[in-house]
Amino acid sequence: MIFKVYYQENRFEVPVRENTKSLYVEAASEREVRHHLKNRDYNVELVQLLEGSHLDYEQASQNYEVESIE
Protein backbone atom coordinates (compact mmCIF):
# COMPACT_ATOMS: atom_id res chain seq x y z
CA MET A 1 0.00 0.00 0.00
CA ILE A 2 1.11 3.56 -0.68
CA PHE A 3 0.76 6.21 2.01
CA LYS A 4 1.16 9.96 1.69
CA VAL A 5 2.72 11.59 4.74
CA TYR A 6 2.18 15.28 5.47
CA TYR A 7 4.82 16.66 7.82
CA GLN A 8 6.74 19.66 9.11
CA GLU A 9 10.53 19.36 9.05
CA ASN A 10 10.97 20.55 12.64
CA ARG A 11 8.79 19.04 15.34
CA PHE A 12 9.42 21.96 17.69
CA GLU A 13 7.99 24.69 15.45
CA VAL A 14 4.34 25.58 15.21
CA PRO A 15 2.83 23.87 12.14
CA VAL A 16 2.17 26.28 9.28
CA ARG A 17 0.33 25.06 6.21
CA GLU A 18 2.75 26.80 3.83
CA ASN A 19 5.65 24.83 5.36
CA THR A 20 3.96 21.45 5.16
CA LYS A 21 5.81 18.94 3.01
CA SER A 22 4.84 15.49 1.86
CA LEU A 23 6.44 12.20 1.01
CA TYR A 24 5.20 8.84 -0.20
CA VAL A 25 5.94 5.58 1.60
CA GLU A 26 5.17 2.03 0.56
CA ALA A 27 4.28 -0.03 3.64
CA ALA A 28 1.81 -2.61 4.94
CA SER A 29 0.19 -0.27 7.50
CA GLU A 30 0.11 3.26 8.89
CA ARG A 31 1.84 1.94 12.00
CA GLU A 32 4.79 0.75 9.88
CA VAL A 33 5.04 4.17 8.25
CA ARG A 34 5.10 5.98 11.60
CA HIS A 35 7.69 3.52 12.94
CA HIS A 36 9.83 4.08 9.83
CA LEU A 37 9.76 7.85 10.34
CA LYS A 38 10.20 7.97 14.13
CA ASN A 39 13.96 8.66 14.00
CA ARG A 40 13.51 11.69 11.74
CA ASP A 41 12.92 15.05 13.36
CA TYR A 42 9.51 15.40 11.67
CA ASN A 43 6.23 16.59 13.06
CA VAL A 44 3.95 14.14 11.24
CA GLU A 45 0.55 15.74 10.70
CA LEU A 46 -1.23 13.05 8.71
CA VAL A 47 -0.59 9.64 7.20
CA GLN A 48 -3.09 9.05 4.40
CA LEU A 49 -3.68 5.82 2.48
CA LEU A 50 -3.73 6.42 -1.28
CA GLU A 51 -5.84 4.20 -3.48
CA GLY A 52 -7.92 4.28 -6.64
CA SER A 53 -8.14 7.51 -8.59
CA HIS A 54 -6.45 9.47 -5.79
CA LEU A 55 -3.35 7.26 -6.15
CA ASP A 56 -3.47 7.64 -9.95
CA TYR A 57 -3.56 11.42 -9.55
CA GLU A 58 -0.58 11.46 -7.18
CA GLN A 59 1.43 9.13 -9.44
CA ALA A 60 1.00 11.62 -12.31
CA SER A 61 2.74 14.32 -10.24
CA GLN A 62 6.34 15.16 -11.06
CA ASN A 63 7.17 15.03 -7.32
CA TYR A 64 5.97 11.44 -6.94
CA GLU A 65 8.82 9.38 -5.47
CA VAL A 66 8.12 6.43 -3.18
CA GLU A 67 10.22 5.31 -0.22
CA SER A 68 9.96 1.60 0.38
CA ILE A 69 10.13 0.03 3.82
CA GLU A 70 12.18 -3.14 3.65
A tleap script that builds the chain and sets N, CA, C and O, in Angstrom:
source leaprc.protein.ff14SB
mol = sequence {
  NMET ILE PHE LYS VAL TYR TYR GLN GLU ASN
  ARG PHE GLU VAL PRO VAL ARG GLU ASN THR
  LYS SER LEU TYR VAL GLU ALA ALA SER GLU
  ARG GLU VAL ARG HIE HIE LEU LYS ASN ARG
  ASP TYR ASN VAL GLU LEU VAL GLN LEU LEU
  GLU GLY SER HIE LEU ASP TYR GLU GLN ALA
  SER GLN ASN TYR GLU VAL GLU SER ILE CGLU
}
set mol.1.N position { 0.838 -1.175 0.000 }
set mol.1.CA position { 0.000 0.000 0.000 }
set mol.1.C position { 0.889 1.246 0.000 }
set mol.1.O position { 1.993 1.240 0.545 }
set mol.2.N position { 0.395 2.286 -0.608 }
set mol.2.CA position { 1.112 3.556 -0.677 }
set mol.2.C position { 0.432 4.551 0.262 }
set mol.2.O position { -0.787 4.720 0.239 }
set mol.3.N position { 1.250 5.204 1.087 }
set mol.3.CA position { 0.757 6.209 2.012 }
set mol.3.C position { 1.411 7.545 1.689 }
set mol.3.O position { 2.584 7.606 1.320 }
set mol.4.N position { 0.635 8.611 1.833 }
set mol.4.CA position { 1.163 9.962 1.686 }
set mol.4.C position { 1.273 10.547 3.081 }
set mol.4.O position { 0.307 10.543 3.845 }
set mol.5.N position { 2.451 11.047 3.408 }
set mol.5.CA position { 2.716 11.588 4.736 }
set mol.5.C position { 2.875 13.096 4.629 }
set mol.5.O position { 3.715 13.587 3.875 }
set mol.6.N position { 2.071 13.823 5.381 }
set mol.6.CA position { 2.184 15.277 5.474 }
set mol.6.C position { 2.946 15.581 6.757 }
set mol.6.O position { 2.603 15.077 7.827 }
set mol.7.N position { 3.994 16.417 6.644 }
set mol.7.CA position { 4.825 16.661 7.817 }
set mol.7.C position { 5.455 18.049 7.783 }
set mol.7.O position { 5.519 18.706 6.744 }
set mol.8.N position { 5.916 18.466 8.951 }
set mol.8.CA position { 6.738 19.656 9.108 }
set mol.8.C position { 8.148 19.155 9.387 }
set mol.8.O position { 8.310 18.143 10.069 }
set mol.9.N position { 9.162 19.828 8.884 }
set mol.9.CA position { 10.533 19.358 9.052 }
set mol.9.C position { 11.072 19.488 10.468 }
set mol.9.O position { 12.009 18.780 10.834 }
set mol.10.N position { 10.503 20.373 11.266 }
set mol.10.CA position { 10.969 20.546 12.644 }
set mol.10.C position { 9.807 20.343 13.596 }
set mol.10.O position { 8.830 21.092 13.556 }
set mol.11.N position { 9.904 19.344 14.444 }
set mol.11.CA position { 8.785 19.035 15.341 }
set mol.11.C position { 8.573 20.078 16.427 }
set mol.11.O position { 7.540 20.061 17.097 }
set mol.12.N position { 9.525 20.984 16.619 }
set mol.12.CA position { 9.419 21.964 17.688 }
set mol.12.C position { 8.858 23.307 17.240 }
set mol.12.O position { 8.663 24.199 18.065 }
set mol.13.N position { 8.596 23.464 15.944 }
set mol.13.CA position { 7.989 24.685 15.446 }
set mol.13.C position { 6.481 24.507 15.314 }
set mol.13.O position { 5.978 23.395 15.147 }
set mol.14.N position { 5.790 25.605 15.392 }
set mol.14.CA position { 4.339 25.581 15.213 }
set mol.14.C position { 4.041 25.221 13.762 }
set mol.14.O position { 4.612 25.824 12.854 }
set mol.15.N position { 3.150 24.242 13.522 }
set mol.15.CA position { 2.828 23.866 12.144 }
set mol.15.C position { 2.185 25.020 11.374 }
set mol.15.O position { 1.252 25.664 11.854 }
set mol.16.N position { 2.700 25.264 10.180 }
set mol.16.CA position { 2.173 26.282 9.282 }
set mol.16.C position { 1.917 25.595 7.949 }
set mol.16.O position { 2.800 24.934 7.402 }
set mol.17.N position { 0.718 25.753 7.436 }
set mol.17.CA position { 0.330 25.058 6.207 }
set mol.17.C position { 1.318 25.275 5.067 }
set mol.17.O position { 1.617 24.345 4.317 }
set mol.18.N position { 1.823 26.490 4.933 }
set mol.18.CA position { 2.746 26.799 3.834 }
set mol.18.C position { 4.072 26.045 3.951 }
set mol.18.O position { 4.785 25.892 2.959 }
set mol.19.N position { 4.406 25.576 5.149 }
set mol.19.CA position { 5.650 24.834 5.359 }
set mol.19.C position { 5.457 23.328 5.366 }
set mol.19.O position { 6.417 22.584 5.563 }
set mol.20.N position { 4.244 22.874 5.157 }
set mol.20.CA position { 3.965 21.447 5.158 }
set mol.20.C position { 4.537 20.802 3.911 }
set mol.20.O position { 4.345 21.290 2.797 }
set mol.21.N position { 5.238 19.703 4.109 }
set mol.21.CA position { 5.811 18.944 3.009 }
set mol.21.C position { 5.162 17.573 2.993 }
set mol.21.O position { 4.446 17.202 3.923 }
set mol.22.N position { 5.415 16.826 1.935 }
set mol.22.CA position { 4.840 15.490 1.862 }
set mol.22.C position { 5.836 14.522 1.255 }
set mol.22.O position { 6.733 14.905 0.504 }
set mol.23.N position { 5.654 13.259 1.601 }
set mol.23.CA position { 6.440 12.197 1.011 }
set mol.23.C position { 5.553 10.970 0.902 }
set mol.23.O position { 4.522 10.869 1.568 }
set mol.24.N position { 5.965 10.047 0.059 }
set mol.24.CA position { 5.197 8.838 -0.196 }
set mol.24.C position { 5.982 7.643 0.322 }
set mol.24.O position { 7.187 7.528 0.093 }
set mol.25.N position { 5.286 6.758 1.021 }
set mol.25.CA position { 5.935 5.584 1.600 }
set mol.25.C position { 5.122 4.353 1.251 }
set mol.25.O position { 3.897 4.345 1.370 }
set mol.26.N position { 5.823 3.307 0.818 }
set mol.26.CA position { 5.171 2.026 0.563 }
set mol.26.C position { 5.353 1.161 1.806 }
set mol.26.O position { 6.479 0.866 2.206 }
set mol.27.N position { 4.237 0.758 2.414 }
set mol.27.CA position { 4.282 -0.029 3.642 }
set mol.27.C position { 2.993 -0.838 3.773 }
set mol.27.O position { 2.040 -0.627 3.023 }
set mol.28.N position { 2.975 -1.757 4.724 }
set mol.28.CA position { 1.806 -2.607 4.941 }
set mol.28.C position { 0.736 -1.913 5.787 }
set mol.28.O position { -0.445 -2.244 5.690 }
set mol.29.N position { 1.156 -0.940 6.628 }
set mol.29.CA position { 0.191 -0.274 7.503 }
set mol.29.C position { 0.674 1.120 7.882 }
set mol.29.O position { 1.843 1.460 7.703 }
set mol.30.N position { -0.243 1.915 8.407 }
set mol.30.CA position { 0.109 3.257 8.891 }
set mol.30.C position { 1.101 3.144 10.042 }
set mol.30.O position { 2.008 3.967 10.166 }
set mol.31.N position { 0.936 2.150 10.865 }
set mol.31.CA position { 1.839 1.941 12.000 }
set mol.31.C position { 3.282 1.742 11.522 }
set mol.31.O position { 4.214 2.291 12.111 }
set mol.32.N position { 3.465 0.961 10.459 }
set mol.32.CA position { 4.789 0.752 9.881 }
set mol.32.C position { 5.389 2.062 9.388 }
set mol.32.O position { 6.578 2.317 9.578 }
set mol.33.N position { 4.573 2.881 8.763 }
set mol.33.CA position { 5.037 4.173 8.248 }
set mol.33.C position { 5.529 5.039 9.405 }
set mol.33.O position { 6.624 5.599 9.345 }
set mol.34.N position { 4.726 5.147 10.447 }
set mol.34.CA position { 5.103 5.976 11.601 }
set mol.34.C position { 6.369 5.440 12.274 }
set mol.34.O position { 7.220 6.219 12.705 }
set mol.35.N position { 6.495 4.127 12.363 }
set mol.35.CA position { 7.692 3.520 12.944 }
set mol.35.C position { 8.923 3.832 12.082 }
set mol.35.O position { 10.001 4.110 12.606 }
set mol.36.N position { 8.753 3.783 10.774 }
set mol.36.CA position { 9.833 4.075 9.827 }
set mol.36.C position { 10.329 5.520 9.962 }
set mol.36.O position { 11.515 5.793 9.775 }
set mol.37.N position { 9.428 6.429 10.282 }
set mol.37.CA position { 9.765 7.855 10.343 }
set mol.37.C position { 10.125 8.352 11.741 }
set mol.37.O position { 10.483 9.519 11.897 }
set mol.38.N position { 10.040 7.507 12.752 }
set mol.38.CA position { 10.198 7.973 14.132 }
set mol.38.C position { 11.576 8.564 14.432 }
set mol.38.O position { 11.686 9.415 15.314 }
set mol.39.N position { 12.620 8.144 13.734 }
set mol.39.CA position { 13.962 8.664 13.996 }
set mol.39.C position { 14.257 9.969 13.265 }
set mol.39.O position { 15.308 10.575 13.474 }
set mol.40.N position { 13.352 10.395 12.426 }
set mol.40.CA position { 13.514 11.685 11.743 }
set mol.40.C position { 12.896 12.765 12.624 }
set mol.40.O position { 11.963 12.498 13.381 }
set mol.41.N position { 13.402 13.946 12.526 }
set mol.41.CA position { 12.918 15.049 13.364 }
set mol.41.C position { 11.698 15.710 12.730 }
set mol.41.O position { 11.655 16.931 12.584 }
set mol.42.N position { 10.707 14.902 12.352 }
set mol.42.CA position { 9.512 15.400 11.674 }
set mol.42.C position { 8.350 15.515 12.647 }
set mol.42.O position { 8.218 14.728 13.585 }
set mol.43.N position { 7.520 16.505 12.406 }
set mol.43.CA position { 6.228 16.591 13.063 }
set mol.43.C position { 5.213 16.049 12.049 }
set mol.43.O position { 4.770 16.774 11.158 }
set mol.44.N position { 4.855 14.784 12.191 }
set mol.44.CA position { 3.947 14.144 11.239 }
set mol.44.C position { 2.528 14.608 11.531 }
set mol.44.O position { 2.008 14.393 12.626 }
set mol.45.N position { 1.909 15.242 10.551 }
set mol.45.CA position { 0.548 15.742 10.704 }
set mol.45.C position { -0.489 14.697 10.329 }
set mol.45.O position { -1.497 14.531 11.016 }
set mol.46.N position { -0.229 13.986 9.219 }
set mol.46.CA position { -1.229 13.053 8.714 }
set mol.46.C position { -0.557 11.975 7.878 }
set mol.46.O position { 0.350 12.255 7.095 }
set mol.47.N position { -1.010 10.749 8.052 }
set mol.47.CA position { -0.591 9.640 7.197 }
set mol.47.C position { -1.856 9.168 6.492 }
set mol.47.O position { -2.787 8.685 7.135 }
set mol.48.N position { -1.886 9.308 5.179 }
set mol.48.CA position { -3.094 9.049 4.399 }
set mol.48.C position { -2.861 7.909 3.409 }
set mol.48.O position { -1.904 7.936 2.634 }
set mol.49.N position { -3.737 6.916 3.441 }
set mol.49.CA position { -3.678 5.820 2.483 }
set mol.49.C position { -4.148 6.324 1.124 }
set mol.49.O position { -5.197 6.959 1.017 }
set mol.50.N position { -3.361 6.035 0.082 }
set mol.50.CA position { -3.734 6.419 -1.276 }
set mol.50.C position { -4.191 5.189 -2.027 }
set mol.50.O position { -3.514 4.161 -2.024 }
set mol.51.N position { -5.339 5.295 -2.669 }
set mol.51.CA position { -5.844 4.196 -3.480 }
set mol.51.C position { -6.780 4.722 -4.554 }
set mol.51.O position { -7.290 5.838 -4.457 }
set mol.52.N position { -6.999 3.920 -5.563 }
set mol.52.CA position { -7.919 4.280 -6.637 }
set mol.52.C position { -7.471 5.488 -7.432 }
set mol.52.O position { -6.291 5.639 -7.748 }
set mol.53.N position { -8.424 6.343 -7.751 }
set mol.53.CA position { -8.136 7.508 -8.586 }
set mol.53.C position { -7.242 8.521 -7.869 }
set mol.53.O position { -6.493 9.257 -8.511 }
set mol.54.N position { -7.321 8.554 -6.546 }
set mol.54.CA position { -6.449 9.467 -5.795 }
set mol.54.C position { -4.983 9.051 -5.973 }
set mol.54.O position { -4.118 9.906 -6.156 }
set mol.55.N position { -4.704 7.759 -5.920 }
set mol.55.CA position { -3.351 7.257 -6.151 }
set mol.55.C position { -2.904 7.560 -7.576 }
set mol.55.O position { -1.771 7.988 -7.795 }
set mol.56.N position { -3.789 7.340 -8.547 }
set mol.56.CA position { -3.466 7.635 -9.946 }
set mol.56.C position { -3.088 9.101 -10.129 }
set mol.56.O position { -2.138 9.421 -10.843 }
set mol.57.N position { -3.838 9.989 -9.477 }
set mol.57.CA position { -3.563 11.421 -9.554 }
set mol.57.C position { -2.187 11.745 -8.984 }
set mol.57.O position { -1.416 12.484 -9.597 }
set mol.58.N position { -1.880 11.194 -7.815 }
set mol.58.CA position { -0.582 11.456 -7.181 }
set mol.58.C position { 0.567 10.896 -8.013 }
set mol.58.O position { 1.625 11.520 -8.096 }
set mol.59.N position { 0.381 9.740 -8.624 }
set mol.59.CA position { 1.428 9.129 -9.437 }
set mol.59.C position { 1.747 9.965 -10.672 }
set mol.59.O position { 2.858 9.885 -11.196 }
set mol.60.N position { 0.798 10.762 -11.142 }
set mol.60.CA position { 1.005 11.615 -12.307 }
set mol.60.C position { 1.823 12.862 -11.964 }
set mol.60.O position { 2.300 13.555 -12.863 }
set mol.61.N position { 1.987 13.150 -10.678 }
set mol.61.CA position { 2.741 14.324 -10.240 }
set mol.61.C position { 4.227 14.141 -10.501 }
set mol.61.O position { 4.750 13.031 -10.405 }
set mol.62.N position { 4.898 15.228 -10.830 }
set mol.62.CA position { 6.341 15.159 -11.064 }
set mol.62.C position { 7.118 14.940 -9.769 }
set mol.62.O position { 8.278 14.532 -9.814 }
set mol.63.N position { 6.505 15.201 -8.620 }
set mol.63.CA position { 7.167 15.028 -7.323 }
set mol.63.C position { 6.929 13.655 -6.716 }
set mol.63.O position { 7.313 13.412 -5.572 }
set mol.64.N position { 6.309 12.761 -7.456 }
set mol.64.CA position { 5.970 11.437 -6.936 }
set mol.64.C position { 7.213 10.554 -6.891 }
set mol.64.O position { 7.741 10.151 -7.927 }
set mol.65.N position { 7.673 10.262 -5.678 }
set mol.65.CA position { 8.818 9.378 -5.470 }
set mol.65.C position { 8.537 8.596 -4.188 }
set mol.65.O position { 8.330 9.184 -3.127 }
set mol.66.N position { 8.532 7.279 -4.293 }
set mol.66.CA position { 8.122 6.427 -3.177 }
set mol.66.C position { 9.327 5.871 -2.425 }
set mol.66.O position { 10.271 5.355 -3.023 }
set mol.67.N position { 9.271 5.991 -1.083 }
set mol.67.CA position { 10.224 5.309 -0.219 }
set mol.67.C position { 9.633 3.954 0.107 }
set mol.67.O position { 8.439 3.845 0.383 }
set mol.68.N position { 10.446 2.938 0.079 }
set mol.68.CA position { 9.958 1.598 0.384 }
set mol.68.C position { 10.538 1.139 1.709 }
set mol.68.O position { 11.734 1.284 1.959 }
set mol.69.N position { 9.680 0.586 2.558 }
set mol.69.CA position { 10.133 0.029 3.824 }
set mol.69.C position { 10.496 -1.420 3.570 }
set mol.69.O position { 9.681 -2.201 3.080 }
set mol.70.N position { 11.721 -1.770 3.907 }
set mol.70.CA position { 12.177 -3.137 3.651 }
set mol.70.C position { 12.366 -3.918 4.907 }
set mol.70.O position { 12.747 -5.088 4.856 }
savepdb mol mol.pdb
quit
